[in-house]
Amino acid sequence: MPELPEVETFKRYLDKTSLKQLIKEVHITDNRILNTEEAYLRKALKGKQFESSIRHGKYLLVYLNPQFLVMHFGMSGDLEYYNSKDDPPRFSKVIFQFNNGFSLAYISVRMFGKVSIVNSFEEFVENKKLGPDAYKMTFEEFHEAAQRRSAIAKNALLNQSFIAGVGNIYSDEILFRTKIHPKTNINTLSDNKLKELYSNIIDVLEFGIKKEGDLSSYPDEFLIPHRKKEEKCPVCNNDITRFEISGRHGFYCPTCQKE
């Protein structure tokens, strides 16, 4: 966390609150969050405004003209727009103070996020080796990427160079809805199954965006509310299985998702 739906929620929040406002000052309370020098970040931002924003996968890029501010939110990142007269939100790491008397705080509780400056969107995507955005990609892009990989389905969905934006929680939901065992090799899936998988990637992410990333509000028929030990499958009522792949814990139904 946050995955694509959460970052899309942050993007829409930033667009609604902070675009086209002159940046008066930049306050950095912990420079460990930076992937650039403090002085360089301040120089790139002061006197500029957030012109527009782009989300690619789990990254939010804000256009400064001509450069981009990049925000990655790690496992506990957030944004909060507030009156500059008030105390900053807890765990604020970078604060963008605007000329209108309000500020936008980049928050990181566990310090896994990063803030940086890049010269171009295309260069950033190439340098990070990011695949197509999971919510914007075409089926043709997805099909081509899947055919080139022999990875198991769970790892493929988590690989940001395959598709960008899906993480641990949403990958479990996508595979559950498609009835694919997490250890199935993705390049062994039929075209029809790949179409179903693609459709469920889009649908699951779209639902997550509508929910603004609030996992506690998911209805019972989703796997997400049952991603814990001793839970039952919402479809067949058999036991959900917890497993570990590449250091991550996932969940699936061995009855609905046969190996």
LINNORUR-V363539 format. One record per residue. OMEGA is omega in whole degrees, 0 to 359 (* if undefined). NEAR is the number of other C-alpha atoms within 12 Angstrom. D_FIRST is the distance of its C-alpha to the first C-alpha in Angstrom with 2 decimals. Layout:
omega->OMEGA near->NEAR d_first->D_FIRST
omega->OMEGA near->NEAR d_first->D_FIRST
This chain:
omega->349 near->28 d_first->0.00
omega->175 near->37 d_first->2.97
omega->187 near->43 d_first->5.08
omega->181 near->45 d_first->8.79
omega->178 near->41 d_first->9.73
omega->181 near->41 d_first->7.88
omega->174 near->42 d_first->9.37
omega->176 near->40 d_first->12.51
omega->176 near->32 d_first->12.74
omega->180 near->39 d_first->12.72
omega->182 near->36 d_first->15.31
omega->177 near->24 d_first->17.48
omega->178 near->22 d_first->17.42
omega->180 near->35 d_first->18.53
omega->183 near->27 d_first->21.09
omega->189 near->18 d_first->22.47
omega->200 near->24 d_first->22.85
omega->180 near->33 d_first->23.31
omega->173 near->27 d_first->24.99
omega->178 near->23 d_first->28.60
omega->182 near->29 d_first->28.79
omega->179 near->25 d_first->30.52
omega->183 near->30 d_first->28.57
omega->184 near->24 d_first->30.99
omega->176 near->28 d_first->29.21
omega->179 near->30 d_first->26.07
omega->179 near->27 d_first->25.30
omega->183 near->27 d_first->23.28
omega->178 near->22 d_first->22.80
omega->186 near->23 d_first->21.18
omega->175 near->24 d_first->21.91
omega->180 near->20 d_first->19.73
omega->186 near->32 d_first->16.94
omega->170 near->30 d_first->19.30
omega->179 near->22 d_first->19.89
omega->178 near->22 d_first->23.31
omega->180 near->18 d_first->26.23
omega->184 near->24 d_first->26.30
omega->181 near->18 d_first->29.61
omega->179 near->19 d_first->28.50
omega->181 near->31 d_first->25.47
omega->181 near->28 d_first->27.81
omega->181 near->20 d_first->30.48
omega->188 near->30 d_first->28.23
omega->186 near->36 d_first->27.12
omega->180 near->25 d_first->30.10
omega->178 near->21 d_first->32.37
omega->173 near->31 d_first->30.02
omega->176 near->32 d_first->28.03
omega->184 near->35 d_first->24.86
omega->182 near->24 d_first->26.70
omega->180 near->27 d_first->24.00
omega->177 near->32 d_first->20.43
omega->170 near->32 d_first->18.91
omega->173 near->37 d_first->15.43
omega->184 near->39 d_first->15.24
omega->182 near->41 d_first->12.25
omega->182 near->42 d_first->9.28
omega->174 near->41 d_first->12.13
omega->179 near->46 d_first->14.17
omega->182 near->39 d_first->17.82
omega->185 near->39 d_first->20.40
omega->181 near->30 d_first->24.02
omega->183 near->32 d_first->26.42
omega->14 near->23 d_first->29.48
omega->185 near->19 d_first->29.87
omega->178 near->29 d_first->26.72
omega->166 near->33 d_first->23.00
omega->179 near->42 d_first->20.57
omega->176 near->38 d_first->17.24
omega->172 near->43 d_first->14.02
omega->194 near->41 d_first->10.84
omega->176 near->37 d_first->8.16
omega->182 near->28 d_first->6.80
omega->187 near->22 d_first->4.60
omega->183 near->23 d_first->6.73
omega->180 near->36 d_first->8.40
omega->173 near->40 d_first->10.65
omega->175 near->40 d_first->14.14
omega->177 near->33 d_first->17.25
omega->187 near->32 d_first->20.73
omega->177 near->25 d_first->23.50
omega->184 near->21 d_first->27.23
omega->177 near->23 d_first->28.03
omega->181 near->14 d_first->30.60
omega->175 near->14 d_first->27.98
omega->177 near->16 d_first->26.15
omega->175 near->27 d_first->22.86
omega->177 near->25 d_first->19.70
omega->177 near->20 d_first->18.70
omega->173 near->25 d_first->16.74
omega->181 near->32 d_first->17.79
omega->176 near->35 d_first->18.04
omega->181 near->40 d_first->19.61
omega->178 near->38 d_first->21.68
omega->183 near->43 d_first->23.35
omega->184 near->35 d_first->26.55
omega->180 near->32 d_first->28.31
omega->184 near->22 d_first->32.02
omega->179 near->23 d_first->31.77
omega->177 near->20 d_first->30.99
omega->180 near->26 d_first->27.27
omega->173 near->35 d_first->24.32
omega->180 near->41 d_first->20.72
omega->169 near->38 d_first->18.51
omega->187 near->43 d_first->15.53
omega->175 near->36 d_first->13.74
omega->183 near->35 d_first->11.87
omega->189 near->22 d_first->12.20
omega->171 near->20 d_first->11.51
omega->177 near->25 d_first->12.84
omega->179 near->23 d_first->10.44
omega->179 near->35 d_first->10.66
omega->176 near->34 d_first->13.97
omega->181 near->39 d_first->16.60
omega->177 near->33 d_first->19.52
omega->176 near->34 d_first->22.41
omega->184 near->30 d_first->23.43
omega->180 near->21 d_first->26.65
omega->179 near->21 d_first->25.66
omega->183 near->28 d_first->22.86
omega->179 near->19 d_first->24.51
omega->179 near->15 d_first->24.95
omega->181 near->25 d_first->21.30
omega->180 near->28 d_first->20.21
omega->181 near->16 d_first->23.05
omega->179 near->14 d_first->22.40
omega->181 near->21 d_first->18.76
omega->181 near->19 d_first->20.12
omega->174 near->27 d_first->17.68
omega->178 near->33 d_first->18.75
omega->179 near->34 d_first->19.31
omega->188 near->35 d_first->16.65
omega->182 near->44 d_first->15.60
omega->184 near->35 d_first->16.52
omega->187 near->27 d_first->19.67
omega->173 near->24 d_first->21.10
omega->176 near->19 d_first->24.43
omega->180 near->26 d_first->25.33
omega->177 near->16 d_first->27.66
omega->180 near->22 d_first->24.98
omega->181 near->35 d_first->22.88
omega->180 near->29 d_first->26.06
omega->180 near->22 d_first->27.22
omega->181 near->30 d_first->24.04
omega->182 near->35 d_first->24.04
omega->182 near->22 d_first->27.72
omega->187 near->17 d_first->27.27
omega->175 near->24 d_first->24.94
omega->183 near->19 d_first->25.89
omega->174 near->25 d_first->22.45
omega->190 near->25 d_first->21.42
omega->181 near->37 d_first->19.44
omega->181 near->38 d_first->16.19
omega->179 near->34 d_first->16.29
omega->181 near->36 d_first->17.50
omega->180 near->41 d_first->14.64
omega->183 near->36 d_first->12.19
omega->185 near->30 d_first->14.74
omega->175 near->29 d_first->14.02
omega->175 near->28 d_first->17.80
omega->168 near->34 d_first->18.42
omega->187 near->39 d_first->16.32
omega->171 near->36 d_first->13.64
omega->182 near->42 d_first->10.43
omega->177 near->45 d_first->9.76
omega->189 near->36 d_first->7.25
omega->186 near->36 d_first->8.05
omega->184 near->37 d_first->8.01
omega->177 near->42 d_first->9.76
omega->177 near->44 d_first->11.93
omega->181 near->45 d_first->13.33
omega->180 near->43 d_first->14.24
omega->181 near->42 d_first->15.81
omega->178 near->45 d_first->17.86
omega->181 near->41 d_first->18.91
omega->181 near->33 d_first->20.22
omega->181 near->32 d_first->22.01
omega->178 near->29 d_first->23.41
omega->175 near->34 d_first->22.58
omega->183 near->33 d_first->22.38
omega->183 near->39 d_first->19.40
omega->175 near->31 d_first->22.09
omega->176 near->26 d_first->24.12
omega->188 near->24 d_first->24.91
omega->181 near->33 d_first->23.69
omega->175 near->23 d_first->26.98
omega->181 near->21 d_first->29.00
omega->177 near->27 d_first->27.79
omega->179 near->17 d_first->30.50
omega->180 near->19 d_first->30.33
omega->180 near->14 d_first->30.15
omega->177 near->23 d_first->27.20
omega->177 near->31 d_first->25.42
omega->178 near->22 d_first->26.21
omega->179 near->25 d_first->24.79
omega->178 near->35 d_first->21.55
omega->180 near->36 d_first->21.34
omega->181 near->26 d_first->22.12
omega->173 near->30 d_first->19.45
omega->181 near->39 d_first->16.73
omega->184 near->32 d_first->18.00
omega->181 near->23 d_first->18.54
omega->179 near->39 d_first->15.20
omega->178 near->36 d_first->13.42
omega->178 near->25 d_first->16.28
omega->178 near->28 d_first->15.99
omega->178 near->35 d_first->12.33
omega->178 near->27 d_first->13.63
omega->179 near->20 d_first->16.58
omega->182 near->19 d_first->14.64
omega->176 near->25 d_first->12.76
omega->181 near->28 d_first->9.42
omega->184 near->21 d_first->11.22
omega->181 near->28 d_first->10.71
omega->184 near->16 d_first->13.67
omega->183 near->16 d_first->15.96
omega->178 near->22 d_first->15.92
omega->189 near->16 d_first->19.47
omega->184 near->18 d_first->20.71
omega->175 near->18 d_first->21.48
omega->174 near->29 d_first->17.88
omega->188 near->39 d_first->16.55
omega->179 near->36 d_first->13.27
omega->184 near->25 d_first->15.39
omega->182 near->33 d_first->17.03
omega->177 near->33 d_first->14.34
omega->182 near->21 d_first->16.17
omega->175 near->17 d_first->19.47
omega->174 near->15 d_first->22.74
omega->180 near->23 d_first->21.44
omega->177 near->28 d_first->23.49
omega->180 near->31 d_first->22.87
omega->180 near->25 d_first->23.18
omega->187 near->23 d_first->25.55
omega->179 near->17 d_first->27.89
omega->172 near->18 d_first->27.30
omega->185 near->18 d_first->27.26
omega->170 near->24 d_first->24.99
omega->180 near->30 d_first->21.37
omega->175 near->29 d_first->20.99
omega->182 near->22 d_first->18.32
omega->179 near->23 d_first->18.39
omega->176 near->16 d_first->17.15
omega->177 near->20 d_first->16.98
omega->176 near->16 d_first->16.56
omega->179 near->10 d_first->15.14
omega->176 near->17 d_first->12.39
omega->177 near->22 d_first->13.21
omega->181 near->35 d_first->13.58
omega->177 near->38 d_first->15.81
omega->176 near->46 d_first->18.67
omega->182 near->39 d_first->22.11
omega->177 near->26 d_first->24.90
omega->181 near->21 d_first->27.38
omega->183 near->26 d_first->25.74
omega->185 near->29 d_first->24.17
omega->181 near->17 d_first->27.18
omega->* near->16 d_first->27.20
